[in-house]
Amino acid sequence: MKVRKFSIVDASMERSPGQDADIFAGNLVDERHGGPVTIGYGRYGPNQSLSEVMAVNDVMVVLEGELSISTGGDTFTAGPGEIVYMPKGESVTIRSHSEGAVTAYVTYPHWRDPEA
């Protein structure tokens, strides 16, 4: 794989697997491209919530809006320019606020089902 540059318009946004909220992810590099990690963008509509046990190690950079992340009794809010690390196996709830949010992410290993 060669060096590449991406923007959010390059991402084909799809609803996050297993949920019906207004939350979408768009992989730009993943196992289909031979990359060792998955990178992409996420988009959270206003006042959305996603709860899951992390299947992968996930690094999320908030680009726009704010997200509240709850885990193990702790809750914190991340805004533009802040980075959230969510380790594999951690139970998290991610909530967007009234303006929604846009993120960039890197996961290891790949989170997408290779059969999808």
Buried (B, 14 or more C-beta within 10 A) or exposed (E): EEEEEBEBEEBEBEEBEEEEBBBBBBBBBBBEEEBEBBBBBBBBEEEBBBEBEBBBBBBBBBBBBBBBBBBEEEEEEBEEEBEBEBEEEBEBEBBBBEEBBBBBBBBEEBBBEEEE
